C-alpha cells in the first residue's frame, strides 16, 4: 500500500469521530463549538471543534495540534474512524 495524501479539508462530524477514536471524551456544546478533552500521561488536552461545513487550513492544523498527537497519528485515526 503506497502513500495516501491526507485530505485538505474534512467535515466536522469526521473530526468529532476522529478525536473520539483518539480517546477524547465529550464535555459540552458551547455556541457553535463542541468541546472535548483528551487525557494522557503528559496532561489534559482541551479540543474545540466548530460545527461548520468544512474544516480546513489553519483550523484543521489547530485541531490536530489540540489533540496532542502527531499528524501521522491523527490521519491514521481518521482513516480508522
N, CA, C and O atoms as CSV, one atom per row, in Angstrom:
chain,resi,resn,atom,element,x,y,z
A,1,UNK,N,N,0.852,-1.176,0.000
A,1,UNK,CA,C,0.000,0.000,0.000
A,1,UNK,C,C,0.894,1.235,0.000
A,1,UNK,O,O,1.770,1.355,0.857
A,2,UNK,N,N,0.697,2.141,-0.929
A,2,UNK,CA,C,1.523,3.322,-1.071
A,2,UNK,C,C,1.085,4.454,-0.169
A,2,UNK,O,O,0.169,4.313,0.641
A,3,UNK,N,N,1.756,5.572,-0.328
A,3,UNK,CA,C,1.453,6.771,0.457
A,3,UNK,C,C,0.102,7.328,0.044
A,3,UNK,O,O,-0.182,7.479,-1.144
A,4,UNK,N,N,-0.717,7.629,1.021
A,4,UNK,CA,C,-2.024,8.228,0.766
A,4,UNK,C,C,-2.026,9.634,1.355
A,4,UNK,O,O,-1.941,9.800,2.571
A,5,UNK,N,N,-2.122,10.635,0.501
A,5,UNK,CA,C,-2.093,12.023,0.937
A,5,UNK,C,C,-3.356,12.333,1.751
A,5,UNK,O,O,-4.460,11.976,1.338
A,6,UNK,N,N,-3.200,13.000,2.912
A,6,UNK,CA,C,-4.379,13.347,3.706
A,6,UNK,C,C,-5.234,14.384,2.982
A,6,UNK,O,O,-4.719,15.153,2.170
A,7,UNK,N,N,-6.520,14.411,3.266
A,7,UNK,CA,C,-7.390,15.394,2.605
A,7,UNK,C,C,-7.062,16.818,3.070
A,7,UNK,O,O,-6.518,17.015,4.156
A,8,UNK,N,N,-7.396,17.794,2.243
A,8,UNK,CA,C,-7.130,19.188,2.606
A,8,UNK,C,C,-8.227,19.752,3.500
A,8,UNK,O,O,-8.033,20.778,4.152
A,9,UNK,N,N,-9.386,19.082,3.532
A,9,UNK,CA,C,-10.466,19.504,4.427
A,9,UNK,C,C,-11.263,18.268,4.850
A,9,UNK,O,O,-11.293,17.256,4.150
A,10,UNK,N,N,-11.908,18.380,6.017
A,10,UNK,CA,C,-12.756,17.297,6.497
A,10,UNK,C,C,-14.047,17.892,7.039
A,10,UNK,O,O,-14.093,19.073,7.384
A,11,UNK,N,N,-15.075,17.096,7.113
A,11,UNK,CA,C,-16.349,17.518,7.691
A,11,UNK,C,C,-16.206,17.543,9.213
A,11,UNK,O,O,-15.398,16.802,9.772
A,12,UNK,N,N,-16.980,18.385,9.878
A,12,UNK,CA,C,-16.864,18.485,11.331
A,12,UNK,C,C,-17.246,17.170,12.004
A,12,UNK,O,O,-16.681,16.827,13.043
A,13,UNK,N,N,-18.183,16.435,11.439
A,13,UNK,CA,C,-18.567,15.146,12.035
A,13,UNK,C,C,-17.410,14.146,11.977
A,13,UNK,O,O,-17.225,13.348,12.896
A,14,UNK,N,N,-16.634,14.194,10.893
A,14,UNK,CA,C,-15.459,13.325,10.787
A,14,UNK,C,C,-14.392,13.727,11.804
A,14,UNK,O,O,-13.700,12.866,12.347
A,15,UNK,N,N,-14.255,15.020,12.065
A,15,UNK,CA,C,-13.307,15.483,13.080
A,15,UNK,C,C,-13.730,14.980,14.456
A,15,UNK,O,O,-12.888,14.556,15.248
A,16,UNK,N,N,-15.023,15.024,14.741
A,16,UNK,CA,C,-15.538,14.529,16.024
A,16,UNK,C,C,-15.262,13.037,16.163
A,16,UNK,O,O,-14.787,12.592,17.208
A,17,UNK,N,N,-15.553,12.264,15.127
A,17,UNK,CA,C,-15.297,10.819,15.179
A,17,UNK,C,C,-13.810,10.522,15.372
A,17,UNK,O,O,-13.445,9.601,16.102
A,18,UNK,N,N,-12.969,11.297,14.722
A,18,UNK,CA,C,-11.522,11.075,14.813
A,18,UNK,C,C,-10.999,11.350,16.220
A,18,UNK,O,O,-10.212,10.565,16.747
A,19,UNK,N,N,-11.425,12.454,16.836
A,19,UNK,CA,C,-10.933,12.737,18.187
A,19,UNK,C,C,-11.465,11.713,19.184
A,19,UNK,O,O,-10.808,11.422,20.184
A,20,UNK,N,N,-12.650,11.164,18.920
A,20,UNK,CA,C,-13.164,10.092,19.781
A,20,UNK,C,C,-12.323,8.829,19.637
A,20,UNK,O,O,-12.059,8.143,20.625
A,21,UNK,N,N,-11.899,8.516,18.410
A,21,UNK,CA,C,-11.015,7.366,18.190
A,21,UNK,C,C,-9.712,7.556,18.954
A,21,UNK,O,O,-9.133,6.590,19.452
A,22,UNK,N,N,-9.252,8.793,19.046
A,22,UNK,CA,C,-8.009,9.100,19.759
A,22,UNK,C,C,-8.185,9.108,21.275
A,22,UNK,O,O,-7.213,9.305,22.005
A,23,UNK,N,N,-9.402,8.898,21.755
A,23,UNK,CA,C,-9.637,8.795,23.192
A,23,UNK,C,C,-10.207,10.031,23.848
A,23,UNK,O,O,-10.276,10.097,25.075
A,24,UNK,N,N,-10.617,11.007,23.069
A,24,UNK,CA,C,-11.200,12.212,23.642
A,24,UNK,C,C,-12.635,11.932,24.085
A,24,UNK,O,O,-13.341,11.128,23.477
A,25,UNK,N,N,-13.049,12.608,25.148
A,25,UNK,CA,C,-14.418,12.462,25.647
A,25,UNK,C,C,-15.153,13.789,25.492
A,25,UNK,O,O,-14.569,14.863,25.638
A,26,UNK,N,N,-16.435,13.692,25.197
A,26,UNK,CA,C,-17.277,14.863,25.012
A,26,UNK,C,C,-17.460,15.579,26.343
A,26,UNK,O,O,-17.681,14.940,27.371
A,27,UNK,N,N,-17.368,16.910,26.322
A,27,UNK,CA,C,-17.559,17.707,27.525
A,27,UNK,C,C,-18.864,18.490,27.436
A,27,UNK,O,O,-19.731,18.367,28.302
A,28,UNK,N,N,-19.002,19.311,26.367
A,28,UNK,CA,C,-20.207,20.134,26.237
A,28,UNK,C,C,-20.275,20.791,24.858
A,28,UNK,O,O,-19.321,20.758,24.081
A,29,UNK,N,N,-21.424,21.382,24.586
A,29,UNK,CA,C,-21.591,22.281,23.441
A,29,UNK,C,C,-21.591,23.694,24.000
A,29,UNK,O,O,-22.193,23.962,25.040
A,30,UNK,N,N,-20.919,24.585,23.308
A,30,UNK,CA,C,-20.967,25.989,23.697
A,30,UNK,C,C,-21.031,26.791,22.410
A,30,UNK,O,O,-20.068,26.838,21.644
A,31,UNK,N,N,-22.163,27.416,22.184
A,31,UNK,CA,C,-22.352,28.145,20.933
A,31,UNK,C,C,-22.324,27.173,19.772
A,31,UNK,O,O,-23.059,26.185,19.763
A,32,UNK,N,N,-21.483,27.449,18.800
A,32,UNK,CA,C,-21.404,26.556,17.634
A,32,UNK,C,C,-20.136,25.697,17.667
A,32,UNK,O,O,-19.589,25.349,16.621
A,33,UNK,N,N,-19.672,25.358,18.882
A,33,UNK,CA,C,-18.494,24.507,19.042
A,33,UNK,C,C,-18.817,23.315,19.939
A,33,UNK,O,O,-19.611,23.426,20.873
A,34,UNK,N,N,-18.204,22.198,19.649
A,34,UNK,CA,C,-18.264,21.024,20.510
A,34,UNK,C,C,-16.931,20.941,21.240
A,34,UNK,O,O,-15.869,21.070,20.631
A,35,UNK,N,N,-16.995,20.726,22.535
A,35,UNK,CA,C,-15.794,20.690,23.366
A,35,UNK,C,C,-15.538,19.265,23.837
A,35,UNK,O,O,-16.444,18.571,24.297
A,36,UNK,N,N,-14.291,18.851,23.711
A,36,UNK,CA,C,-13.843,17.531,24.141
A,36,UNK,C,C,-12.602,17.714,24.988
A,36,UNK,O,O,-11.990,18.782,24.984
A,37,UNK,N,N,-12.225,16.658,25.726
A,37,UNK,CA,C,-10.928,16.669,26.394
A,37,UNK,C,C,-10.314,15.282,26.244
A,37,UNK,O,O,-11.008,14.266,26.219
A,38,UNK,N,N,-8.995,15.281,26.146
A,38,UNK,CA,C,-8.244,14.041,25.970
A,38,UNK,C,C,-7.148,14.001,27.016
A,38,UNK,O,O,-6.258,14.852,27.034
A,39,UNK,N,N,-7.220,12.992,27.899
A,39,UNK,CA,C,-6.219,12.864,28.961
A,39,UNK,C,C,-5.121,11.906,28.532
A,39,UNK,O,O,-5.381,10.838,27.977
A,40,UNK,N,N,-3.884,12.317,28.803
A,40,UNK,CA,C,-2.716,11.480,28.535
A,40,UNK,C,C,-1.771,11.594,29.717
A,40,UNK,O,O,-2.032,12.334,30.665
A,41,UNK,N,N,-0.688,10.866,29.658
A,41,UNK,CA,C,0.336,10.955,30.693
A,41,UNK,C,C,0.912,12.364,30.749
A,41,UNK,O,O,1.263,12.856,31.822
A,42,UNK,N,N,1.008,13.007,29.596
A,42,UNK,CA,C,1.585,14.357,29.516
A,42,UNK,C,C,0.630,15.449,29.974
A,42,UNK,O,O,1.062,16.587,30.161
A,43,UNK,N,N,-0.632,15.151,30.159
A,43,UNK,CA,C,-1.588,16.162,30.601
A,43,UNK,C,C,-2.936,16.008,29.923
A,43,UNK,O,O,-3.193,15.026,29.226
A,44,UNK,N,N,-3.790,16.996,30.142
A,44,UNK,CA,C,-5.124,17.008,29.554
A,44,UNK,C,C,-5.144,17.991,28.398
A,44,UNK,O,O,-4.675,19.121,28.526
A,45,UNK,N,N,-5.686,17.558,27.273
A,45,UNK,CA,C,-5.752,18.389,26.080
A,45,UNK,C,C,-7.201,18.781,25.793
A,45,UNK,O,O,-8.010,17.912,25.466
A,46,UNK,N,N,-7.553,20.075,25.906
A,46,UNK,CA,C,-8.887,20.508,25.517
A,46,UNK,C,C,-8.949,20.648,23.992
A,46,UNK,O,O,-8.024,21.169,23.369
A,47,UNK,N,N,-10.032,20.183,23.411
A,47,UNK,CA,C,-10.188,20.214,21.957
A,47,UNK,C,C,-11.520,20.882,21.643
A,47,UNK,O,O,-12.552,20.507,22.200
A,48,UNK,N,N,-11.502,21.862,20.760
A,48,UNK,CA,C,-12.715,22.557,20.333
A,48,UNK,C,C,-12.913,22.329,18.844
A,48,UNK,O,O,-12.008,22.557,18.041
A,49,UNK,N,N,-14.109,21.877,18.485
A,49,UNK,CA,C,-14.413,21.631,17.076
A,49,UNK,C,C,-15.631,22.463,16.694
A,49,UNK,O,O,-16.707,22.280,17.263
A,50,UNK,N,N,-15.475,23.382,15.730
A,50,UNK,CA,C,-16.623,24.177,15.302
A,50,UNK,C,C,-17.587,23.337,14.464
A,50,UNK,O,O,-17.180,22.482,13.678
A,51,UNK,N,N,-18.864,23.609,14.658
A,51,UNK,CA,C,-19.884,22.913,13.886
A,51,UNK,C,C,-20.135,23.749,12.633
A,51,UNK,O,O,-21.009,24.615,12.608
A,52,UNK,N,N,-19.349,23.470,11.597
A,52,UNK,CA,C,-19.486,24.159,10.318
A,52,UNK,C,C,-19.307,23.134,9.213
A,52,UNK,O,O,-18.948,21.988,9.484
A,53,UNK,N,N,-19.548,23.521,7.993
A,53,UNK,CA,C,-19.497,22.560,6.894
A,53,UNK,C,C,-18.159,21.871,6.742
A,53,UNK,O,O,-18.075,20.653,6.895
A,54,UNK,N,N,-17.122,22.614,6.447
A,54,UNK,CA,C,-15.797,22.035,6.231
A,54,UNK,C,C,-14.778,22.650,7.174
A,54,UNK,O,O,-14.847,23.836,7.496
A,55,UNK,N,N,-13.836,21.834,7.611
A,55,UNK,CA,C,-12.731,22.301,8.441
A,55,UNK,C,C,-11.481,22.115,7.599
A,55,UNK,O,O,-11.175,21.005,7.164
A,56,UNK,N,N,-10.760,23.206,7.372
A,56,UNK,CA,C,-9.560,23.114,6.540
A,56,UNK,C,C,-8.510,24.115,6.992
A,56,UNK,O,O,-8.738,24.886,7.923
A,57,UNK,N,N,-7.381,24.101,6.344
A,57,UNK,CA,C,-6.317,25.074,6.566
A,57,UNK,C,C,-5.815,25.127,7.999
A,57,UNK,O,O,-5.579,24.098,8.633
A,58,UNK,N,N,-5.657,26.350,8.496
A,58,UNK,CA,C,-5.115,26.561,9.833
A,58,UNK,C,C,-6.016,25.991,10.916
A,58,UNK,O,O,-5.525,25.548,11.955
A,59,UNK,N,N,-7.322,25.994,10.695
A,59,UNK,CA,C,-8.250,25.444,11.675
A,59,UNK,C,C,-8.032,23.939,11.835
A,59,UNK,O,O,-8.027,23.424,12.953
A,60,UNK,N,N,-7.854,23.248,10.729
A,60,UNK,CA,C,-7.586,21.807,10.778
A,60,UNK,C,C,-6.250,21.536,11.475
A,60,UNK,O,O,-6.147,20.612,12.282
A,61,UNK,N,N,-5.238,22.331,11.168
A,61,UNK,CA,C,-3.935,22.186,11.827
A,61,UNK,C,C,-4.060,22.418,13.330
A,61,UNK,O,O,-3.425,21.725,14.124
A,62,UNK,N,N,-4.879,23.392,13.717
A,62,UNK,CA,C,-5.081,23.695,15.122
A,62,UNK,C,C,-5.749,22.534,15.853
A,62,UNK,O,O,-5.352,22.195,16.968
A,63,UNK,N,N,-6.745,21.931,15.245
A,63,UNK,CA,C,-7.431,20.794,15.868
A,63,UNK,C,C,-6.465,19.625,16.039
A,63,UNK,O,O,-6.467,18.966,17.079
A,64,UNK,N,N,-5.645,19.366,15.029
A,64,UNK,CA,C,-4.643,18.293,15.133
A,64,UNK,C,C,-3.685,18.594,16.283
A,64,UNK,O,O,-3.352,17.696,17.057
A,65,UNK,N,N,-3.241,19.832,16.406
A,65,UNK,CA,C,-2.328,20.227,17.476
A,65,UNK,C,C,-3.005,20.074,18.848
A,65,UNK,O,O,-2.362,19.654,19.810
A,66,UNK,N,N,-4.291,20.413,18.940
A,66,UNK,CA,C,-5.031,20.322,20.196
A,66,UNK,C,C,-5.161,18.880,20.693
A,66,UNK,O,O,-5.283,18.652,21.896
A,67,UNK,N,N,-5.135,17.914,19.785
A,67,UNK,CA,C,-5.270,16.517,20.197
A,67,UNK,C,C,-4.036,16.001,20.912
A,67,UNK,O,O,-4.121,15.035,21.671
A,68,UNK,N,N,-2.888,16.631,20.682
A,68,UNK,CA,C,-1.661,16.211,21.335
A,68,UNK,C,C,-0.991,15.013,20.684
A,68,UNK,O,O,-0.110,14.398,21.284
A,69,UNK,N,N,-1.393,14.675,19.471
A,69,UNK,CA,C,-0.761,13.568,18.739
A,69,UNK,C,C,-0.104,14.130,17.478
A,69,UNK,O,O,-0.345,15.275,17.097
A,70,UNK,N,N,0.716,13.320,16.847
A,70,UNK,CA,C,1.359,13.757,15.611
A,70,UNK,C,C,0.335,13.768,14.470
A,70,UNK,O,O,-0.739,13.174,14.573
A,71,UNK,N,N,0.692,14.451,13.391
A,71,UNK,CA,C,-0.173,14.479,12.214
A,71,UNK,C,C,-0.404,13.063,11.694
A,71,UNK,O,O,-1.511,12.697,11.300
A,72,UNK,N,N,0.681,12.270,11.702
A,72,UNK,CA,C,0.593,10.896,11.211
A,72,UNK,C,C,-0.409,10.081,12.041
A,72,UNK,O,O,-1.216,9.338,11.482
A,73,UNK,N,N,-0.358,10.220,13.366
A,73,UNK,CA,C,-1.298,9.504,14.235
A,73,UNK,C,C,-2.732,9.983,14.010
A,73,UNK,O,O,-3.665,9.181,13.998
A,74,UNK,N,N,-2.900,11.296,13.833
A,74,UNK,CA,C,-4.241,11.843,13.600
A,74,UNK,C,C,-4.843,11.268,12.324
A,74,UNK,O,O,-5.995,10.832,12.323
A,75,UNK,N,N,-4.072,11.263,11.236
A,75,UNK,CA,C,-4.605,10.779,9.964
A,75,UNK,C,C,-4.824,9.266,9.976
A,75,UNK,O,O,-5.704,8.756,9.283
A,76,UNK,N,N,-4.028,8.559,10.760
A,76,UNK,CA,C,-4.261,7.117,10.912
A,76,UNK,C,C,-5.599,6.889,11.618
A,76,UNK,O,O,-6.378,6.028,11.208
A,77,UNK,N,N,-5.864,7.648,12.664
A,77,UNK,CA,C,-7.142,7.542,13.370
A,77,UNK,C,C,-8.294,7.971,12.457
A,77,UNK,O,O,-9.369,7.373,12.499
A,78,UNK,N,N,-8.078,8.990,11.640
A,78,UNK,CA,C,-9.102,9.472,10.701
A,78,UNK,C,C,-9.500,8.355,9.728
A,78,UNK,O,O,-10.683,8.177,9.439
A,79,UNK,N,N,-8.529,7.616,9.233
A,79,UNK,CA,C,-8.831,6.544,8.292
A,79,UNK,C,C,-9.505,5.364,8.969
A,79,UNK,O,O,-10.209,4.598,8.311
A,80,UNK,N,N,-9.302,5.201,10.281
A,80,UNK,CA,C,-9.870,4.074,11.015
A,80,UNK,C,C,-11.130,4.434,11.784
A,80,UNK,O,O,-11.597,3.637,12.598
A,81,UNK,N,N,-11.689,5.608,11.549
A,81,UNK,CA,C,-12.859,6.055,12.319
A,81,UNK,C,C,-14.067,5.181,12.173
A,81,UNK,O,O,-15.106,5.458,12.772
